[in-house]
Every structure is written in structure tokens, then in C-alpha cells.
Amino acid sequence: MVELVRVENLKKYFPLEKTFIEKLLTRERKWVKAVDGISFTIRRGEIFTIAGETGCGKTTTGRLILRLIEPTSGKIFYNDVDITALKKAELRDFRRRVQPIFQDPYASLNPRMKIGDAIKHPLEIHGVASGREAREEALKMLAEVGLTPPEKFYNLFPKDLSGGQRQRVAIARAMILKPEFIVADEPVSMIDVSLKASILRLMLKFKEELGLTYLFITHELAIAKYISDRIAVMYLGKIVEMGPARRILTDPLHPYTRALLSAVPVPNPEKKGRKIPIKGEVPVSPINVPSGCRFNPRCPLASEKCLKEEPLLIEVEKDHFVACHLVS
């Protein structure tokens, strides 16, 4: 498959704010290493999923690829063009082809803007359509996402809709420009369980119709199993395992991936393999990351080498990469 996105040694460090007293006592600057040197590619037409617990750097990665925030260092290539170097006019064209679907549709929709106006707004911003033509396109898109009759929903406000309906509006707004690439950040995490499958089916429908490529971000491996072609598992700003979805989900090699999978509910718990225990949670703010393997404080299999030496992400078999001393 042809490569669409290539990320090379991407980093994003956020400066830690100091109190007045701390500023007087020291000049040392501390950083939150949200994304700390990750590399991967996304192939045209695939669904590439980044998975991991909250605080692992998934959302920051998505925002970097959208150029909503600037990287500390590293490169992001889209169609072999380094988007980190794009100027304003070039960035405008990039954003027409690349669209986001955010986690919270209520927060991403203007509460004072009618649904129809929110959907047609991208057409007007990019000069694709205006007036009656833009309205007709918005009505068509409302019908496409299952909000029918579209005339009924066109003049409603976000507060008038359910969570599932608002997410359909967010999808409609992203799709109306007929983009090539979608960054979907936890698009079903705030939706009732009974509606998740219908939203995922809607996203897959657009993938087939428009030939879309997705970066799909989730903390739910059950969702990743349903929708992914390849999966990258992140922990504290690093990718710890990456490969074909079936390989990652049926025979994971990294202890963190295995622990995440062992926590996924199954219909018959008696047939499930042994639960992998991990201690504690991801640090809320990864300022002073552990030395060696970042997972070692929580890993039940950590050795002396894990405490001292950071493992590299290496290819252990075709297209399957793991960063673990127990595997390499």
C-alpha cells in the first residue's frame, strides 16, 4: 500500500509552569514529555489505530498531525510533503484534505450555531460553495449521516440533540469537504454503548465511499479490534508495540499490550487467558519519566536491565515492532 502519512522522531514537550517561589529559587526548566520520539507510517486507505490508557500521548499525537499544535522536534510528512514547514496558504489547502472528529461533539460544536450552519461552514470557509448550494449540500450530508428528515435537524441547535446525534453532526461536518484523511480522536468514547456500533459503521461507510484513510485514537482495545488494520500501542509518550491488528490482538508481545488486552471484557470469562496484573496507573503528568523502560514500575516481569536501559522499538517479525528487553 502507498504511504500517506510518515512521522519521524516526533516530540512534543510542554513547559511546566512554576509558582512564583519556584521561579525565585531555581532557573531549571521542567517539561512534560507528552510525545517523546515516535515514528510510524499510515498507509493510504487503512485505519491506523493508536491505543493506550489516558495520558499516554495519543491525543497530542493526533493534534500534532493536524497541525493544531506545533512539534518540539521531528517531522510529519503528508504525501511526502513536510507539513511542519507549511506556510499559512499551504496549510489552508492541507486542512481542506485533512479533517478531525473530536471526542466531545458538544465541545467541538458552536452552541450558538444551528446544525445546518455548522455543517455548511467548512464549504464557505474554503470557498467550495455558498448560499443555496451550501445549504443543499448540508441537507444531503445530514441525510447521509442518518439525521432524517434533514430539514428537521437543519435549524436545531447542539443542545437540542442527543450525544449520538451530535457526533453524527461532527462526522457530517468533517465529511462535507470530501477529505482524504481523518483524525478521529476517541469518536465513540462519550456515546452510549448501544450507539457505538452504529457510529463506527457510519465511519466505515464513508471510508468505502470516499476512499478515506483514518488515524483512529482510542483507549478501548475492543473498539480497536472492530475497526483497525494496524495498531500502535503507546505508553508515556512512546510506542511500545506496533503491527497488524490481528497479530497485536491475538498474540501481543509487550507486557503492557498483554495487560490491556487481559482487561477487555469477554462473554465467557472462564475461556479467557490469565489476567496480567499491572500496578498503579499512568502518571498524570509525565515530567520525570522512569529510567530504562518507562513501563518498568508497573511491569510484573521487569528485570534489572529494564530498570537501567531503555528498549528500542525493533522489528521482531515482518511489520511487527516491539520495544521490550524480554522480546529483543
Summary of the structure (lengths in Angstrom):
residues: 328
radius of gyration: 21.2
end to end distance: 27.4
largest distance: 68.0
contacts: 1029
relative contact order: 0.14
helix: 38%
strand: 23%
